[in-house]
């Protein structure tokens, strides 16, 4: 249902929330673009190339809307700078959706839309005390864009066909990232030095291994569910196992302790939900067998490549852990000192080290109101994910158990890393919100195409 189709008092509230959220996002997006162009003036060839690329992207979004969305999903693993390539694609797609009436607000629960609006309003208010207003506006613009993206995507995902597109494109992008990241540690090829941290940890086309690794986890959990009960992917079990092994290697070679915890929590949650369902004991056993075989295979390859010694080093306390905890204590002090917070993106401006914690970042930058908003948004999404999983309410074939596992892992990992600008975090939230609006539980079906 397009935005213009709503009726009644609740429709007025929803349209008003959407209009305010989108208006703020567009305003700040324009400011962010101006900031980027002022800071890094493009050359004429770059300007011409960028203009041509945007024109072609606009033409694609108008002519083949779903294809443009698929391209954005394929590029969602390319985030070395902000704004990132997928942001340009999705920015154009969302603009086309607004103009053509395809931006659906009813895809996400009204409570989540309201919380997103509240979070953005509190962010805007906190800019008042920013030490670097230009960076504050730029950082807020990225946050606003991602929030709008999540609301839009929840409305976009309204059929099994679009769910299949989402899973396939996310999977393709994750496989490419895992292959490039893992290969860069052992082989030299053009650009390989950009895909790891000093030849030690894989990061593919992300800025940091600790963002790259969690990006792989949601699609890994979805793929595991597809192994047990195929719904969206037609490929045979052997191919799915091979793809899962590639993703597992990518995760392993990131040497990200937080991501390891994230994945284990996700699998445990999936296992618990699966065991509770009718006939779930057999599927739970299958899941355990798959995990055991995968673990042995990854361990064997790690041993053969001499990676176990480095893994043991990573398992110990690192020197920067002390800096991380000190930064978090400083962030709590900022939140206690400044009622409105220090402003969006200001933690790195006035503190010597990043916060490495979503909740402390928001508390320090938006104060107690911001912390309350983000906690309510995160926990509210968790409640929707749990409800979907208990009801067997898959998101048009995308496993509700996998989404619950993925969200649980990210919620916990957010305590040791700042996840506010993770594209895959907002994507998983959108998938959960879309599932919450499914009229009735989806029955398991075998993939047909």
RAQUI-V865435 format. One record per residue. N is the residue number from 1. RES is the residue in one small letter. PHI is phi in radians with two decimals (* if undefined). OMEGA is omega in degrees with one decimal (999 if undefined). BURIAL is I if it has 24 or more other C-alpha atoms within 12 Angstrom, else O. Layout:
# RAQUI-V865435
N:RES:PHI:OMEGA:BURIAL / N:RES:PHI:OMEGA:BURIAL
This chain:
# RAQUI-V865435
1:x:*:178.2:O / 2:x:-1.11:-177.7:I / 3:x:-1.00:-175.8:I / 4:x:-1.20:-175.6:O / 5:x:-1.59:-177.2:O / 6:x:-1.27:176.2:O / 7:x:-2.52:176.9:O / 8:x:1.55:-177.3:O / 9:x:-1.12:-179.7:O / 10:x:-1.10:178.9:O / 11:x:-1.15:178.6:O / 12:x:-1.09:178.8:O / 13:x:-1.08:-177.7:O / 14:x:-1.15:179.4:I / 15:x:-1.12:179.1:I / 16:x:-1.13:178.5:O / 17:x:-1.11:179.7:I / 18:x:-1.13:-177.6:I / 19:x:-1.04:179.9:I / 20:x:-1.12:-178.7:O / 21:x:-1.08:-177.8:I / 22:x:-1.19:-179.9:I / 23:x:-1.07:177.9:I / 24:x:-1.09:-179.4:I / 25:x:-1.09:-179.8:I / 26:x:-1.15:178.8:I / 27:x:-1.06:-178.3:O / 28:x:-1.26:176.2:I / 29:x:-1.10:177.4:I / 30:x:-1.11:178.3:O / 31:x:-1.12:179.1:I / 32:x:-1.11:179.0:I / 33:x:-1.10:177.7:I / 34:x:-1.08:178.4:O / 35:x:-1.10:-179.3:O / 36:x:-1.11:-178.2:O / 37:x:-1.18:179.0:O / 38:x:-1.25:-177.7:O / 39:x:-1.36:-177.7:O / 40:x:-2.32:-178.3:O / 41:x:-1.02:-178.8:O / 42:x:-1.33:172.5:O / 43:x:-1.32:179.8:O / 44:x:-1.05:177.3:O / 45:x:-1.05:178.4:O / 46:x:-1.14:-179.2:O / 47:x:-1.11:179.9:O / 48:x:-1.16:179.1:O / 49:x:-1.09:-179.9:O / 50:x:-1.13:179.3:O / 51:x:-1.11:178.3:O / 52:x:-1.13:179.1:O / 53:x:-1.09:179.3:O / 54:x:-1.16:178.6:O / 55:x:-1.14:178.1:O / 56:x:-1.13:179.1:O / 57:x:-1.14:177.6:I / 58:x:-1.11:178.4:I / 59:x:-1.09:179.1:O / 60:x:-1.13:-178.3:I / 61:x:-1.12:179.5:I / 62:x:-1.33:-175.5:I / 63:x:-1.42:-176.5:O / 64:x:-2.33:-173.7:O / 65:x:-0.99:-178.3:I / 66:x:-1.15:178.0:I / 67:x:-1.11:177.6:I / 68:x:-1.14:176.9:I / 69:x:-1.09:178.4:I / 70:x:-1.04:177.8:I / 71:x:-1.09:178.0:I / 72:x:-1.07:178.4:I / 73:x:-1.15:178.8:I / 74:x:-1.11:-176.9:I / 75:x:-1.63:-173.3:I / 76:x:-1.17:175.9:I / 77:x:-1.62:178.9:I / 78:x:-1.99:-175.8:I / 79:x:-2.44:175.7:I / 80:x:-1.65:177.5:I / 81:x:-2.41:175.4:O / 82:x:-2.09:-4.5:I / 83:x:-1.14:-176.7:I / 84:x:-1.85:179.5:I / 85:x:-0.88:179.4:I / 86:x:-1.12:179.2:I / 87:x:-1.16:177.8:I / 88:x:-1.11:-179.9:I / 89:x:-1.13:-176.9:I / 90:x:-1.20:176.7:I / 91:x:-1.05:178.5:I / 92:x:-1.19:-179.8:I / 93:x:-1.07:180.0:I / 94:x:-1.12:177.6:I / 95:x:-1.08:177.5:I / 96:x:-1.11:179.1:I / 97:x:-1.08:178.9:I / 98:x:-1.15:-176.8:I / 99:x:-1.19:-175.5:O / 100:x:-1.63:177.3:O / 101:x:1.35:-179.1:O / 102:x:-1.75:175.8:I / 103:x:-1.46:-177.8:I / 104:x:-1.64:177.4:I / 105:x:-1.51:-175.3:I / 106:x:-1.40:178.0:I / 107:x:-1.32:179.4:I / 108:x:-1.95:176.0:I / 109:x:-0.99:-178.0:I / 110:x:-1.00:179.7:I / 111:x:-1.08:179.7:I / 112:x:-1.26:177.0:I / 113:x:-1.09:179.8:I / 114:x:-1.12:179.1:I / 115:x:-1.16:176.2:I / 116:x:-1.08:177.6:I / 117:x:-1.06:178.8:I / 118:x:-1.13:179.8:I / 119:x:-1.07:179.8:I / 120:x:-1.18:178.7:I / 121:x:-1.11:178.3:I / 122:x:-1.14:175.5:I / 123:x:-1.04:-179.0:I / 124:x:-1.07:179.7:I / 125:x:-1.12:-176.1:I / 126:x:-1.25:179.1:I / 127:x:-1.10:-177.8:I / 128:x:-0.94:-175.3:I / 129:x:-1.71:-176.3:I / 130:x:-1.20:176.7:I / 131:x:-1.27:178.9:O / 132:x:-2.20:-175.6:O / 133:x:-1.03:-179.4:I / 134:x:-1.09:177.3:I / 135:x:-1.15:-179.9:I / 136:x:-1.05:179.5:I / 137:x:-1.15:179.9:I / 138:x:-1.10:-179.0:I / 139:x:-1.11:179.0:I / 140:x:-1.12:179.6:I / 141:x:-1.06:178.2:I / 142:x:-1.14:178.5:I / 143:x:-1.06:-179.4:I / 144:x:-1.11:178.5:I / 145:x:-1.04:-177.9:I / 146:x:-1.14:177.9:I / 147:x:-1.14:177.5:I / 148:x:-1.13:177.4:I / 149:x:-1.00:-178.1:I / 150:x:-1.12:179.3:I / 151:x:-1.13:178.9:I / 152:x:-1.08:-175.0:I / 153:x:-1.17:177.3:I / 154:x:-1.06:176.6:I / 155:x:-1.39:179.6:I / 156:x:-1.12:-174.7:I / 157:x:-1.38:-174.8:I / 158:x:-2.22:-179.2:I / 159:x:-2.75:177.0:I / 160:x:-1.14:178.8:I / 161:x:-1.07:179.7:I / 162:x:-1.27:174.9:I / 163:x:-1.13:178.7:I / 164:x:-1.12:176.9:I / 165:x:-1.04:-179.7:I / 166:x:-1.05:-177.8:I / 167:x:-1.15:-177.6:I / 168:x:-1.12:-177.7:I / 169:x:-1.24:176.0:I / 170:x:-1.08:179.8:I / 171:x:-1.10:-179.9:I / 172:x:-1.08:178.7:I / 173:x:-1.14:-179.8:I / 174:x:-1.21:178.0:I / 175:x:-1.10:178.4:I / 176:x:-1.06:179.8:I / 177:x:-1.11:-178.3:I / 178:x:-1.14:179.5:I / 179:x:-1.15:-178.9:I / 180:x:-1.13:-179.0:I / 181:x:-1.12:-179.1:I / 182:x:-1.17:-177.7:I / 183:x:-1.12:-177.2:I / 184:x:-1.14:179.6:I / 185:x:-1.40:-172.8:I / 186:x:-2.15:-177.5:O / 187:x:-2.33:176.7:O / 188:x:-1.70:175.9:O / 189:x:-2.59:-176.8:O / 190:x:-0.93:179.4:O / 191:x:1.51:-176.6:O / 192:x:-1.09:-178.6:I / 193:x:-1.20:179.1:I / 194:x:-1.47:-171.8:I / 195:x:-1.84:175.4:I / 196:x:-2.64:176.7:I / 197:x:-1.66:177.3:I / 198:x:1.04:179.8:O / 199:x:1.31:-175.8:I / 200:x:-1.90:-174.5:I / 201:x:-2.29:178.9:I / 202:x:-1.24:174.5:I / 203:x:-2.47:-179.9:I / 204:x:0.93:-177.4:I / 205:x:-1.75:172.1:I / 206:x:-1.75:178.9:I / 207:x:-1.30:-172.1:I / 208:x:-2.54:177.6:I / 209:x:-1.04:-177.1:I / 210:x:-1.32:171.7:I / 211:x:-1.79:178.8:I / 212:x:-1.02:-175.4:I / 213:x:-1.10:178.5:I / 214:x:-1.11:176.0:I / 215:x:-1.04:-177.9:I / 216:x:-1.34:-168.0:I / 217:x:-1.23:-179.9:I / 218:x:-1.00:-179.3:I / 219:x:-1.27:173.5:I / 220:x:-1.10:-179.8:I / 221:x:-1.16:176.5:I / 222:x:-1.11:179.8:I / 223:x:-1.16:176.9:I / 224:x:-1.07:178.4:I / 225:x:-1.12:178.2:I / 226:x:-1.14:175.1:I / 227:x:-1.15:-177.2:I / 228:x:-1.40:-176.7:I / 229:x:-2.54:-176.8:I / 230:x:-1.03:177.7:I / 231:x:-2.34:-173.7:I / 232:x:-2.03:-176.1:I / 233:x:-1.86:-174.9:I / 234:x:-1.44:-173.7:O / 235:x:-0.97:178.6:O / 236:x:-1.24:-176.7:O / 237:x:-1.10:-178.8:O / 238:x:-1.08:179.5:O / 239:x:-1.17:179.0:O / 240:x:-1.10:177.0:I / 241:x:-1.12:177.8:I / 242:x:-1.09:178.2:I / 243:x:-1.13:178.5:I / 244:x:-1.11:178.9:I / 245:x:-1.13:178.3:I / 246:x:-1.08:178.9:I / 247:x:-1.14:179.3:I / 248:x:-1.12:176.4:I / 249:x:-1.11:178.1:I / 250:x:-1.05:177.2:I / 251:x:-1.10:-176.8:I / 252:x:-1.08:-174.7:I / 253:x:-1.32:171.3:I / 254:x:-1.35:-177.4:I / 255:x:0.92:179.8:I / 256:x:-1.69:-178.1:I / 257:x:-1.12:178.6:I / 258:x:-1.12:179.4:I / 259:x:-1.19:176.5:I / 260:x:-1.03:178.5:I / 261:x:-1.10:177.7:I / 262:x:-0.96:-177.6:I / 263:x:-1.16:-179.9:I / 264:x:-1.06:178.4:I / 265:x:-1.08:179.5:I / 266:x:-1.05:180.0:I / 267:x:-1.15:-179.9:I / 268:x:-1.07:178.8:I / 269:x:-1.11:177.5:I / 270:x:-1.02:-179.5:I / 271:x:-1.08:-180.0:I / 272:x:-1.12:179.5:I / 273:x:-1.13:-179.9:I / 274:x:-1.08:-178.5:I / 275:x:-1.15:-178.6:O / 276:x:-1.36:-175.3:O / 277:x:-1.48:179.7:O / 278:x:-1.08:-177.0:O / 279:x:1.24:-174.4:O / 280:x:-1.30:-178.1:O / 281:x:-1.05:-179.9:O / 282:x:-1.13:179.2:O / 283:x:-1.17:178.4:I / 284:x:-1.11:177.3:I / 285:x:-1.13:177.0:O / 286:x:-1.04:178.7:O / 287:x:-1.07:178.9:I / 288:x:-1.09:179.5:I / 289:x:-1.12:178.5:O / 290:x:-1.04:-179.6:I / 291:x:-1.13:-179.9:I / 292:x:-1.13:179.9:O / 293:x:-1.11:179.3:O / 294:x:-1.08:179.4:I / 295:x:-1.09:178.8:O / 296:x:-1.12:-179.3:O / 297:x:-1.11:179.2:O / 298:x:-1.15:178.7:I / 299:x:-1.08:179.6:I / 300:x:-1.10:179.2:O / 301:x:-1.17:178.3:O / 302:x:-1.10:178.1:I / 303:x:-1.14:-178.6:O / 304:x:-1.16:-179.1:O / 305:x:-1.63:178.3:O / 306:x:1.26:-175.6:O / 307:x:-1.60:-174.1:I / 308:x:-1.17:-179.9:O / 309:x:-1.11:178.2:O / 310:x:-1.17:177.3:O / 311:x:-1.08:178.2:O / 312:x:-1.12:176.8:O / 313:x:-1.13:180.0:O / 314:x:-1.18:-179.0:I / 315:x:-1.25:179.9:O / 316:x:-1.50:178.3:O / 317:x:-1.11:-179.3:O / 318:x:-1.67:-177.0:O / 319:x:-1.08:-177.1:O / 320:x:-1.36:176.7:O / 321:x:-1.10:178.5:O / 322:x:-1.09:178.9:O / 323:x:-1.12:-179.1:O / 324:x:-1.09:-178.4:I / 325:x:-1.19:177.3:O / 326:x:-1.13:178.8:O / 327:x:-1.12:-179.8:I / 328:x:-1.19:175.9:I / 329:x:-1.12:178.3:I / 330:x:-1.13:178.8:I / 331:x:-1.10:177.2:I / 332:x:-1.12:177.9:I / 333:x:-1.08:178.5:I / 334:x:-1.04:-178.7:I / 335:x:-1.11:179.3:I / 336:x:-1.32:-174.9:O / 337:x:-1.50:-175.5:O / 338:x:-1.91:-177.0:I / 339:x:-1.00:179.7:I / 340:x:-1.65:-177.6:I / 341:x:1.48:-176.9:I / 342:x:-1.61:176.3:I / 343:x:1.87:-177.3:I / 344:x:-1.05:175.6:I / 345:x:1.23:-175.0:I / 346:x:-1.58:-177.7:I / 347:x:-1.03:-179.2:I / 348:x:-1.25:-179.8:I / 349:x:-1.32:-173.8:O / 350:x:-1.90:178.8:O / 351:x:-1.96:-177.3:I / 352:x:-1.27:-177.5:O / 353:x:-2.40:177.9:I / 354:x:-1.11:-176.8:I / 355:x:-1.30:-177.2:I / 356:x:0.94:179.7:I / 357:x:-2.85:-178.7:I / 358:x:-1.02:-172.5:I / 359:x:-1.21:178.6:I / 360:x:-1.25:176.4:I / 361:x:-1.02:-177.4:I / 362:x:-1.15:178.6:I / 363:x:-1.08:-178.2:I / 364:x:-1.25:-173.7:I / 365:x:-1.65:179.6:I / 366:x:-2.21:175.9:I / 367:x:1.28:-175.2:I / 368:x:-1.13:178.7:I / 369:x:-1.12:178.7:I / 370:x:-1.12:178.2:I / 371:x:-1.07:179.2:I / 372:x:-1.09:-178.7:O / 373:x:-1.18:-176.9:I / 374:x:-1.23:178.4:I / 375:x:-1.13:179.3:I / 376:x:-1.15:178.6:I / 377:x:-1.15:-178.7:I / 378:x:-1.15:-178.1:I / 379:x:-1.25:176.2:I / 380:x:-1.11:176.3:I / 381:x:-1.13:177.0:I / 382:x:-1.10:178.7:I / 383:x:-1.12:177.4:I / 384:x:-1.09:179.9:I / 385:x:-1.12:179.2:I / 386:x:-1.14:179.0:I / 387:x:-1.08:178.1:I / 388:x:-1.00:-176.8:I / 389:x:-1.17:-179.2:I / 390:x:-1.18:178.9:I / 391:x:-1.52:-175.3:I / 392:x:1.19:-175.5:I / 393:x:-1.63:178.8:I / 394:x:-1.26:179.2:I / 395:x:-1.52:-179.1:I / 396:x:0.93:177.6:I / 397:x:1.86:176.7:I / 398:x:-1.38:-170.9:I / 399:x:-0.96:176.2:I / 400:x:-1.20:177.1:I / 401:x:-1.18:178.0:I / 402:x:-1.14:179.9:I / 403:x:-1.18:175.7:I / 404:x:-1.11:178.3:I / 405:x:-1.09:-179.4:I / 406:x:-1.12:-178.5:I / 407:x:-1.20:178.6:I / 408:x:-1.05:179.5:I / 409:x:-1.07:-178.5:I / 410:x:-1.24:178.0:I / 411:x:-1.06:179.6:I / 412:x:-1.25:-179.0:I / 413:x:-1.13:178.5:I / 414:x:-1.10:176.5:I / 415:x:-1.40:-179.6:I / 416:x:-2.16:176.7:I / 417:x:-2.70:179.1:I / 418:x:-1.40:-175.3:I / 419:x:-1.91:-171.6:I / 420:x:-0.99:-176.9:I / 421:x:-1.85:173.7:I / 422:x:-1.33:177.6:I / 423:x:-1.08:-177.3:I / 424:x:-1.25:175.3:I / 425:x:-1.15:-179.9:I / 426:x:-1.22:176.7:I / 427:x:-1.16:179.0:I / 428:x:-1.10:176.6:I / 429:x:-1.02:179.6:I / 430:x:-1.08:179.2:I / 431:x:-1.12:178.1:I / 432:x:-1.18:179.6:I / 433:x:-1.07:178.6:I / 434:x:-1.10:178.0:I / 435:x:-1.13:-179.7:I / 436:x:-1.18:-179.9:I / 437:x:-1.69:175.6:I / 438:x:-1.11:-172.2:I / 439:x:-1.09:-178.7:O / 440:x:-2.63:-179.6:O / 441:x:-0.94:179.4:O / 442:x:-1.51:176.6:I / 443:x:-1.41:-179.0:O / 444:x:-1.15:179.0:I / 445:x:-2.33:177.2:O / 446:x:-1.40:179.3:O / 447:x:-1.04:-176.3:O / 448:x:-1.78:-177.2:O / 449:x:-2.31:999:O
